[in-house]
Amino acid sequence: MDRQRLHLIYNAMSGAFVRGLDITELRDSIRAAGWTISGETNLETDELIDLAALKGSGVDVIAIAGGDGTLISVLNELAGLDDVPPALILPCGTANLLARYVHDTIDIDAILDGALRAETRWLPLGEANGHLFAVSPALVKFREDIRRIGFFGRARRSLAYLRVGWRSFFRQPFLTDIEGESGPRRATAIYVTCPDAIVEDGKFLVFGGRMKTVADLISGLAMAALPGVDEAGRNWTVETRRLTVRSPRAIPLILDGEPAIMSSPVTLEFGHKRVQVLSV
């Protein structure tokens, strides 16, 4: 179908490091692709509009421009609504994991052009103690609060990600209860991969690893992107609907690129919520 009108929701503070979002450039790209901007919401200064009110308003698409944290927060609000316009994900952040997952590209011009006639698809969402994710969460053992503001804060956060595996050598492993299994599995690091489309039985793929050496760390991080089982059996994969992770300490997570810290236990479930998006 042909689309013309969109409501733009954006986070002006999104962008790689200190660059920020160039909203003027984004507007120019939107209009150059043939879209009409019927309204705007700047999440830095405005409250999120009542998205249900866009139903029947003549708006064809709800365009969300920002980083992964911004995107998932708006998708969370859309997930419980019926008959609202589909979401169009515009990558304007640093990692842009969600846009890569949905569009297989982060070229905004290509996304805007393709979305004019793109088909809608259901994007299933996972939950970790009620916090939504759409791509892949990682549960890792490091303790610092790595969320900061500004260039140096983001740089420290990047370094903290690199220290994740190293610090995991010195922490007590997670105990992971998997639905359908009688006993817990032990893991130093856990990664979850969501399926590429809606799955009727709500299963997702879990990668677990016991990292004991630097070689384990390197192979484990590589296998997180392409899960498998090594010959020594230190790493494992399983498909499940639900898993619960227990630890004597608070559990740091990375959800769609955003760090969070949750009290143990952390329960991950998948497929209870879903939202319509355009995929180009």
C-alpha positions as a printed Julia matrix, in Angstrom:
280×3 Matrix{Float64}:
  0.0     0.0    0.0
  1.09    3.59  -0.58
  1.75    5.69   2.51
  2.23    9.43   2.8
  1.73   10.76   6.34
  3.73   10.0    9.45
  3.95   11.23  13.02
  7.58   11.61  14.03
  8.7    10.69  17.55
 12.36   11.4   18.21
 14.95   11.74  20.93
 17.09   14.8   20.23
 19.89   13.41  22.43
 20.27   10.24  20.36
 23.35    9.81  18.23
 26.83    8.42  18.24
 28.81    9.81  21.19
 28.38   13.62  21.43
 27.12   14.22  17.91
 23.45   14.07  18.8
 20.52   13.83  16.4
 20.42   16.37  13.56
 16.66   16.77  13.44
 16.79   19.25  10.56
 18.69   16.76   8.43
 16.27   14.01   9.41
 13.24   16.12   8.44
 14.84   16.88   5.08
 15.43   13.17   4.45
 11.84   12.33   5.38
 10.37   14.92   3.04
 12.8    14.08   0.23
 11.55   10.48   0.35
  7.99   11.71  -0.26
  6.59   11.71   3.27
  4.48   14.39   4.95
  5.21   15.01   8.63
  1.79   15.47  10.23
  3.1    15.95  13.77
  6.18   15.65  15.97
  7.03   14.62  19.52
 10.46   15.46  20.96
 10.95   13.03  23.83
 13.63   15.25  25.36
 11.1    18.03  26.06
  7.6    16.62  25.42
  5.5    13.92  27.02
  4.83   10.97  24.75
  1.54   11.57  22.98
 -1.48    9.31  23.43
 -0.59    6.84  20.69
 -4.12    5.4   20.7
 -5.36    8.81  19.53
 -3.5     8.32  16.23
 -5.95    5.59  15.27
 -8.2     6.99  12.55
 -6.29   10.29  12.46
 -5.1     9.89   8.89
 -1.55    9.09  10.01
 -0.16    6.11   8.1
  2.97    5.46  10.16
  4.44    6.22  13.58
  8.11    6.93  12.85
 10.45    6.51  15.84
 13.91    8.05  15.54
 16.49    7.36  18.21
 18.73    4.8   19.79
 17.72    1.33  20.92
 16.55    2.55  24.34
 14.26    5.16  22.8
 12.88    2.71  20.26
 12.03   -0.02  22.75
 10.35    2.43  25.15
  7.96    3.63  22.44
  7.37    0.1   21.12
  6.43   -0.88  24.66
  3.65    1.71  24.6
  2.48    0.5   21.18
  2.48   -3.18  22.11
 -0.81   -3.08  23.99
 -2.74   -1.05  21.41
 -5.01   -2.31  18.61
 -5.53   -0.79  15.16
 -2.87    1.91  15.53
 -0.54    2.75  12.62
  2.53    0.52  12.31
  5.87    1.69  13.68
  8.76    2.68  11.42
 12.14    2.33  13.11
 14.65    5.0   12.11
 18.19    4.31  13.37
 19.63    7.45  14.97
 21.58    5.98  17.86
 25.0     4.43  18.4
 24.63    0.67  18.03
 21.24    0.63  16.24
 20.75   -3.06  16.99
 17.0    -3.0   16.54
 17.12   -1.3   13.13
 19.7    -3.82  11.91
 17.46   -6.63  13.13
 14.25   -5.32  11.52
 15.57   -3.73   8.3
 18.94   -5.42   7.82
 20.28   -1.91   7.14
 20.78    1.39   8.96
 20.62    3.53   5.81
 17.85    5.98   6.73
 17.23    7.08   3.14
 16.78    3.47   2.02
 14.47    2.77   4.96
 12.3     5.84   4.31
 12.04    5.07   0.61
 11.24    1.38   1.09
  8.71    2.05   3.85
  6.36    3.87   1.48
  5.13    0.52   0.18
  6.59   -1.98   2.66
  4.48   -4.71   4.22
  3.85   -4.76   7.94
  5.15   -7.58  10.12
  4.74   -8.58  13.72
  7.76   -7.98  15.91
  7.6   -10.25  18.97
  9.03   -8.83  22.18
 10.7   -10.5   25.1
 10.51   -9.53  28.76
 13.07   -9.65  31.55
 11.26   -9.01  34.84
  8.85   -6.83  32.9
 11.53   -4.93  30.97
 11.08   -5.38  27.23
 13.7    -6.32  24.67
 13.45   -7.04  20.95
 16.82   -8.27  19.77
 19.0   -10.09  22.29
 19.72   -9.62  25.97
 22.96  -10.58  27.65
 23.33  -11.44  31.33
 26.86  -10.81  32.47
 28.72  -10.5   35.75
 30.11   -7.04  36.3
 29.1    -4.6   39.02
 29.71   -0.99  37.95
 26.87    1.26  36.97
 28.07    2.03  33.43
 25.31    4.42  32.41
 26.75    7.94  32.23
 26.13   11.16  30.34
 28.42   12.63  27.67
 31.4    11.41  25.7
 33.55   10.14  28.54
 30.61    8.34  30.13
 29.85    6.55  26.86
 33.52    5.71  26.42
 33.61    4.22  29.93
 30.49    2.22  29.11
 32.16    0.79  26.0
 35.21   -0.19  28.05
 32.94   -1.78  30.64
 31.44   -4.02  27.94
 34.96   -5.17  27.05
 35.65   -6.0   30.7
 32.53   -8.13  31.02
 34.12  -11.44  30.13
 37.27  -10.8   32.13
 35.36   -9.99  35.3
 33.18  -13.05  34.8
 36.2   -15.25  35.58
 36.07  -14.15  39.2
 32.34  -14.32  39.93
 30.15  -17.16  41.04
 28.36  -18.63  37.99
 24.69  -18.08  37.34
 22.23  -20.86  38.09
 19.75  -21.08  35.21
 16.4   -22.83  35.55
 15.06  -23.74  32.11
 11.44  -24.67  31.57
 11.09  -28.42  31.14
 14.42  -29.31  32.77
 14.67  -30.81  36.25
 17.95  -29.23  37.36
 19.61  -25.83  36.87
 22.4   -25.22  34.37
 25.45  -23.25  35.43
 26.81  -20.43  33.28
 29.19  -17.51  33.56
 27.55  -15.57  30.73
 24.17  -16.0   29.06
 22.97  -14.62  25.74
 19.47  -14.9   24.27
 18.6   -14.68  20.58
 15.03  -13.85  19.57
 13.54  -15.58  16.51
 13.25  -13.61  13.29
  9.45  -13.86  13.14
  6.5   -14.54  15.41
  6.76  -18.05  16.87
  3.56  -19.74  17.93
  5.1   -21.61  20.85
  7.09  -18.58  22.01
 10.52  -20.2   22.08
 13.82  -18.37  21.94
 17.41  -19.58  21.7
 19.64  -19.38  24.75
 23.43  -19.53  24.68
 25.2   -20.24  27.94
 28.92  -20.33  28.58
 31.39  -21.24  31.33
 34.31  -18.94  30.66
 37.49  -20.14  32.4
 40.29  -18.94  30.17
 40.95  -16.14  27.72
 40.45  -18.66  24.89
 37.02  -19.49  26.35
 36.21  -15.8   26.47
 37.13  -15.19  22.83
 35.3   -18.27  21.56
 32.33  -17.57  23.82
 31.84  -14.02  22.62
 32.09  -15.17  19.02
 29.56  -17.93  19.65
 27.18  -15.42  21.21
 26.67  -14.02  17.73
 26.49  -17.49  16.19
 25.5   -19.89  18.99
 26.88  -23.42  19.03
 28.47  -25.98  21.31
 32.24  -26.32  21.52
 33.95  -29.72  21.6
 34.78  -29.49  25.29
 31.11  -29.01  26.16
 31.75  -25.89  28.2
 29.16  -23.95  26.16
 25.57  -24.95  25.5
 22.47  -23.87  23.65
 18.83  -24.61  24.29
 15.43  -23.49  22.99
 12.9   -22.61  25.66
  9.83  -20.49  26.38
 11.02  -19.32  29.76
 14.13  -19.29  31.88
 14.97  -17.96  35.33
 18.46  -16.88  36.31
 19.54  -16.8   39.96
 22.59  -15.22  41.57
 23.53  -14.23  45.12
 24.12  -10.68  43.85
 22.18   -8.25  41.7
 22.3    -9.25  38.04
 23.57   -6.78  35.42
 21.97   -7.13  31.99
 22.38   -5.57  28.6
 18.97   -5.3   26.91
 19.08   -4.19  23.27
 22.35   -2.44  23.97
 21.14   -0.7   27.14
 22.58   -1.67  30.54
 20.32   -2.45  33.48
 20.72   -4.02  36.92
 17.98   -6.27  38.33
 17.5    -8.11  41.58
 17.78  -11.88  41.47
 15.97  -13.89  40.21
 15.57  -12.6   36.66
 12.93  -14.33  34.55
 13.04  -14.07  30.77
  9.93  -14.82  28.72
  9.17  -14.31  25.07
  6.21  -13.7   22.79
  3.6   -12.36  25.24
  3.8    -8.94  23.58
  4.22   -8.0   19.96
  3.95   -4.87  17.85
  3.42   -4.15  14.16
  6.41   -2.63  12.37
  7.38   -1.88   8.81
 10.33   -3.93   7.55
 11.95   -2.71   4.32
